[in-house]
Amino acid sequence: MRRLISAAIAVFTVTAGAMACQRGELPEHDESTRSEAGAIIDEGELGVFALAVGDCLGKLPTGDGVMLGAVQGVRCDQPHDGQVYGAYDVTMAEYPGDDVMFEVALDGCLERVPATIHDEWTASDVYVPFMLQPNSQSWKYDDREVICVVVRTDGRPITGDLLGSDA
């Protein structure tokens, strides 16, 4: 199944900073190879609706107006741009608008910062959430999921599994 979703990435310099991306038109595909526990053991393209908590992601897009339909899933022991650390469904009855959706996604992702990186996250401005969130178009197709990804702000890759769940 494919879902139509417009996209835009915006960098916000709120206290912690954050990046948000709305999903593009996507199949729910996973071309990676996974262990029995679900960890990526051989890289491959992932549709954003196939992302799972713990997935490490290769190069993530930057800039405004980017359509994000898929990302490269990589082993967490390889350098990567981000790692999925949370996912949840928004429970509002109606789409609240882009600004409110960003705030809801940011608040929800900040609430889900894992203990394994909480101290480093709060002690510096190196890590911020990169959120994949519904928009008004995807809402019409019952998209309610927010995906929380940790990324670095200094341009350096992440090395290792930030969640401590190495395969």
N, C-alpha and C positions, 0 to 999 in steps of 0.2 A: 504494500500500500504506500502511496505517496501522499504527503501532506504539503499544502501550499502555505508558506510562511515567508513574509518579507523579512529583511534583516537590516540591522545597523549595529555597528560597534561604536560605543561611546566610552571615552575614558573620563571618569569623574574624579575630581580631586576633593572628595569629601574627607573627613578625618582619616579614614583608613585608605581611601582610594578604592576604586573598583572598576572592573570592565564588564560590560554587558553585551550580549549578542543575542539576537533573536534568530531562531532557526530558519534555515532556508528550506526549499522543497526537497524532501528526503524520502528515500526508501529506508526501511529498517534493516539495513544489511550490516554484516560483520564478517569481514574478510580476514580477520586475524585468526591465529590458532591459539586456543586457550587450554590451560591445564584443567584437570578435573575440578579444581577449586575455583576456576573461572578467571585466573590471572592470564594476561597475555604472555605467551611464550614465543610467538613468532609474529612480527609486526604485520599489519594489514589495515586497510581502510575501514573505518567505522562510520556508519550513518549516525547522526547525533541521537536518534531514538534508540540506538543499540548500546549507548554508553552505560557503563556500570561503575558503581563506587569501587575505587581502587585502580581503575584504568589510568595508565599514563599515556599522555598525548604528545605526539611530535610537534611540529611547527604549527602554532596557532596564528590565525590572522590578526592583523592590527589595522587600524584606520576606520574611517566612517564608510557606511554603505556597503559593507562586505556581506555577501551571501554565504552563509555557513550551512552546508548540507552534510558534510562528512569531514572527518579528521583522520589523521594517521595514528593508529594505536601502536604503541611500542612497549617493549619490555621496560620495566621500571629501573632496571640496572643500566639502561642506556640513557644518555642525556635527553631530556625532554622539556617541553615548554610548560606543561601543566599536568595535574593529577586530579581526577574526579574524587571528591571527598564527601559529597552529599547529593541527595536527590529527594524531592518532595513535590506533592501536588498542591497547587493553590486551591483554596476552598471557596472562593467568592462565587456568587451566583452569576454575576455579569462582569464583563471585562471592565476594569477600572480606569483605563487610559494608560498610555505609555509611561508617564512620570510616576504614577502610583504603582504600576507593575514593577518598575525598576526598584522602587523603595521596598516593596514587598519581597522581591527576589533578594535584594541586598540584605535586608533584615533576616530573612530565613537562612541565607547562606552564612551570615555571621554567627547566627545561633548554632550552626552545625560545624563550626571549626573544631576539628578533632583534637583530643587531648595530646596526641603525639606531636602536634606542631603548635599548640595553643601558646605556650610560653614564648617561643621564637616569633610567632606571628604578632603577639601583642607587644613585644619588646623592641620591635623594629618596624620599618615600613617597607621591608623587602617583599613580604608576601601579601597578596590581595586576592579577593575572589574575582573570578571570571565567570559570569553567569550566563547560562543559556535559558531563555525565558520565553513564555508565550507572548504573542502580540495579538492585535485585534483580528487579523486574518486567521491565524492558527486557532484562536479561541473558538471560531465558528466550526472547526473540525474537532472539537473536544480536546484540544491540547491544553493541559493544565500543569504540566510538569516543569519544574525548575531544576536545572542541573548545576551543581556548585563545583567549580574547578579552582584549585589553588594555582596561582602563577607568581612569578617573580617580577618585580618592577625594575630591576637593574639590568635587564637584558641577558643575564647569565642563565644558562640552562639549569634545570633541577637535575641533580644526580642522586639516584636512589629512590626508595619508596618512602615518601613522607608519612604514610599511614602505618608503616611498620608491618606490612602484610606481605613481605616478599614471598614469591611463589617458590 
